[in-house]
Amino acid sequence: MHFQFLTEDQSSAKAIKILIPKLLGSKITYNIHPYKGIGHIPKGLCPKSDASKRILLDQLPKILRGYGRTPHCGTIVIICDLDDKDKNKFSAELHKLLSACDPKPVTIFCLAIEEFEAWYLGDLAALKKAYPKAKDSILTRYKNDSICGTWELLADAVYKGGSKALMEKGWQAVGEEKSVWAKTITPHMNVENNRSPSFRDMCMQLRSATKND
């Protein structure tokens, strides 16, 4: 079975590359396509931004239509942050977008709630192996998949000076640090024991897809 994973940034792509063998073993094949931001689903499903900017949701109507016309492209997996959106409304918008494709590619939507970093925080044992000095006073007050400024909370727990110090270095530095988290935390993650509901949902959807193949 073949998958096409689309992620909203490089850091989540790096994490997914490490997670795939843990989740699905070695019998599947896949490609990972990292984008440069999440953006917004365009009104009328007509992209307004330049495709070269590689903004995921802006280009998603065009991307899915293209996959729908491509034989044997595999199962498309969209992995993105919910951020502060309403989950039911956003999910409905994504499925409406997919329904507008003719033909429709087989597609799975996996939403990290609130942000991808929630999946690291769902496995505190892995996080503590990567960062033994992580601040328990911050980690223990986190509620899984809460809308709380997830990456900032993780930065406050593991980064010297916290999220404020990281933000002062600019968004490029934030992105680079998120890639560090992907490379240092993900290898320790146990996909069977993660406490993030959205992570468990992602696992269930991917494993169900392989069973139905």
C-alpha positions as CSV (number, residue, x, y, z in Angstrom):
1,M,0.0,0.0,0.0
2,H,1.2,3.5,-0.9
3,F,0.6,6.7,1.1
4,Q,1.2,10.4,0.2
5,F,1.7,12.4,3.4
6,L,1.2,16.1,3.2
7,T,2.3,18.2,6.2
8,E,2.2,21.9,6.8
9,D,5.9,22.3,7.6
10,Q,9.3,20.6,7.7
11,S,9.2,19.8,11.4
12,S,6.1,17.7,11.3
13,A,7.4,16.0,8.1
14,K,10.5,14.9,10.0
15,A,8.4,13.6,12.9
16,I,6.1,11.7,10.5
17,K,9.1,10.0,8.8
18,I,10.2,8.6,12.2
19,L,6.7,7.6,13.2
20,I,5.6,5.7,10.1
21,P,7.7,2.6,10.7
22,K,6.5,2.6,14.3
23,L,2.9,2.8,13.2
24,L,2.7,0.8,10.0
25,G,5.8,-1.3,9.8
26,S,7.9,-1.7,6.6
27,K,5.3,-3.2,4.3
28,I,3.9,0.1,3.1
29,T,5.5,2.7,0.8
30,Y,5.2,6.4,1.1
31,N,6.2,9.9,0.1
32,I,6.2,12.9,2.4
33,H,5.5,16.4,1.0
34,P,6.2,19.2,3.5
35,Y,4.6,22.6,2.8
36,K,5.6,26.0,4.2
37,G,2.6,26.9,6.2
38,I,-1.0,26.0,6.7
39,G,-2.9,29.0,5.2
40,H,-6.7,28.8,4.6
41,I,-9.1,26.9,2.4
42,P,-9.8,29.4,-0.4
43,K,-13.3,30.7,-1.0
44,G,-14.8,29.0,-4.0
45,L,-12.0,26.4,-3.7
46,C,-9.9,28.5,-6.2
47,P,-6.4,29.1,-4.9
48,K,-5.4,32.7,-4.6
49,S,-1.8,32.3,-3.7
50,D,1.2,31.3,-6.0
51,A,1.7,27.6,-5.9
52,S,5.4,28.1,-5.5
53,K,4.8,29.5,-2.0
54,R,3.7,26.0,-1.0
55,I,1.0,27.0,1.5
56,L,-0.9,23.8,2.2
57,L,-4.6,24.7,2.6
58,D,-4.4,27.4,-0.1
59,Q,-3.3,24.8,-2.6
60,L,-5.3,21.8,-1.3
61,P,-8.2,22.0,-3.7
62,K,-5.8,21.9,-6.6
63,I,-3.7,19.2,-5.0
64,L,-6.6,16.9,-4.3
65,R,-8.0,17.4,-7.8
66,G,-4.6,16.5,-9.2
67,Y,-4.4,13.3,-7.1
68,G,-7.9,12.4,-8.1
69,R,-6.8,12.4,-11.7
70,T,-3.7,10.4,-11.0
71,P,-4.0,6.6,-11.2
72,H,-2.4,4.5,-8.4
73,C,-1.3,7.6,-6.5
74,G,-2.2,5.9,-3.2
75,T,-4.0,7.2,-0.1
76,I,-3.6,10.9,0.6
77,V,-3.0,11.8,4.2
78,I,-3.3,15.5,5.2
79,I,-1.7,16.2,8.6
80,C,-2.2,19.7,9.9
81,D,-2.8,21.7,13.0
82,L,-6.3,22.6,14.1
83,D,-5.0,25.8,15.8
84,D,-8.0,27.7,17.2
85,K,-10.5,26.5,14.6
86,D,-13.7,24.7,15.5
87,K,-13.0,21.0,14.9
88,N,-16.4,20.0,13.5
89,K,-16.6,23.0,11.3
90,F,-13.1,22.7,9.9
91,S,-13.5,18.9,9.4
92,A,-16.7,19.6,7.5
93,E,-14.9,22.2,5.3
94,L,-12.2,19.7,4.5
95,H,-14.6,17.0,3.5
96,K,-16.6,19.4,1.4
97,L,-13.4,20.3,-0.4
98,L,-12.8,16.6,-1.0
99,S,-16.4,16.0,-2.2
100,A,-15.9,18.7,-4.9
101,C,-13.2,16.6,-6.5
102,D,-14.2,14.4,-9.4
103,P,-12.9,11.8,-9.2
104,K,-12.1,11.9,-5.5
105,P,-8.8,10.5,-4.3
106,V,-8.8,8.3,-1.2
107,T,-8.0,10.8,1.5
108,I,-7.5,10.9,5.3
109,F,-7.5,14.1,7.3
110,C,-5.5,14.0,10.6
111,L,-5.8,17.1,12.8
112,A,-3.4,17.7,15.6
113,I,-5.2,19.5,18.4
114,E,-4.2,22.3,19.0
115,E,-0.8,21.9,17.3
116,F,1.5,19.1,16.3
117,E,3.4,19.5,19.6
118,A,0.4,18.1,21.4
119,W,1.5,14.7,20.0
120,Y,4.9,15.1,21.8
121,L,3.2,16.2,25.0
122,G,1.0,13.1,24.8
123,D,4.0,11.0,25.5
124,L,5.7,12.6,28.5
125,A,8.0,9.6,29.0
126,A,9.5,10.2,25.5
127,L,9.7,13.9,26.1
128,K,11.6,13.4,29.4
129,K,14.0,10.9,27.7
130,A,14.8,13.6,25.1
131,Y,14.9,16.4,27.7
132,P,15.6,15.0,31.2
133,K,15.6,18.6,32.6
134,A,12.2,19.5,31.2
135,K,10.2,21.4,33.7
136,D,7.7,19.1,35.4
137,S,5.8,22.1,36.9
138,I,4.8,23.1,33.3
139,L,4.3,19.6,31.9
140,T,2.1,18.4,34.7
141,R,-0.4,21.2,34.2
142,Y,-0.9,20.4,30.5
143,K,-4.3,18.9,29.6
144,N,-4.0,16.7,26.5
145,D,-5.2,18.3,23.3
146,S,-6.2,21.5,25.1
147,I,-6.2,24.9,23.2
148,C,-3.5,26.5,25.3
149,G,-0.7,27.7,23.0
150,T,0.8,24.2,22.7
151,W,4.2,24.9,21.2
152,E,4.8,27.8,23.6
153,L,4.1,25.5,26.5
154,L,6.5,22.9,25.2
155,A,9.1,25.6,24.7
156,D,8.6,26.9,28.2
157,A,9.3,23.4,29.5
158,V,12.4,22.5,27.5
159,Y,13.9,25.6,25.9
160,K,16.3,27.9,27.8
161,G,14.4,31.1,28.5
162,G,11.1,29.6,27.3
163,S,8.9,30.6,24.5
164,K,9.6,34.3,25.0
165,A,13.3,33.9,24.4
166,L,12.7,31.7,21.4
167,M,10.2,34.2,19.9
168,E,12.7,37.0,20.3
169,K,14.9,35.2,17.8
170,G,12.1,35.2,15.2
171,W,9.9,32.7,13.4
172,Q,12.8,31.1,11.5
173,A,14.3,30.2,14.9
174,V,11.0,28.8,16.1
175,G,10.7,26.6,13.0
176,E,14.3,25.3,13.5
177,E,13.6,24.5,17.1
178,K,10.4,22.6,16.2
179,S,12.6,20.5,13.8
180,V,15.0,19.8,16.7
181,W,12.0,18.6,18.8
182,A,10.9,16.3,16.0
183,K,14.4,14.8,15.7
184,T,15.0,14.4,19.5
185,I,11.5,13.5,20.9
186,T,9.9,11.4,18.1
187,P,12.5,8.5,18.2
188,H,11.5,7.9,21.9
189,M,7.8,7.9,21.3
190,N,5.7,4.8,22.0
191,V,2.8,5.0,19.6
192,E,0.7,2.5,21.7
193,N,0.7,4.7,24.8
194,N,0.3,8.2,23.6
195,R,-2.4,10.1,25.6
196,S,-3.2,12.7,22.9
197,P,-6.7,11.9,21.5
198,S,-5.8,13.4,18.1
199,F,-2.6,11.3,17.9
200,R,-4.6,8.1,18.7
201,D,-7.2,9.1,16.0
202,M,-4.4,9.5,13.5
203,C,-3.0,6.1,14.4
204,M,-6.5,4.5,14.1
205,Q,-7.2,6.0,10.7
206,L,-3.8,5.0,9.2
207,R,-4.0,1.5,10.5
208,S,-7.6,1.1,9.4
209,A,-6.5,2.2,5.9
210,T,-4.0,-0.6,5.7
211,K,-6.5,-3.2,6.9
212,N,-9.0,-2.1,4.2
213,D,-6.5,-2.2,1.4
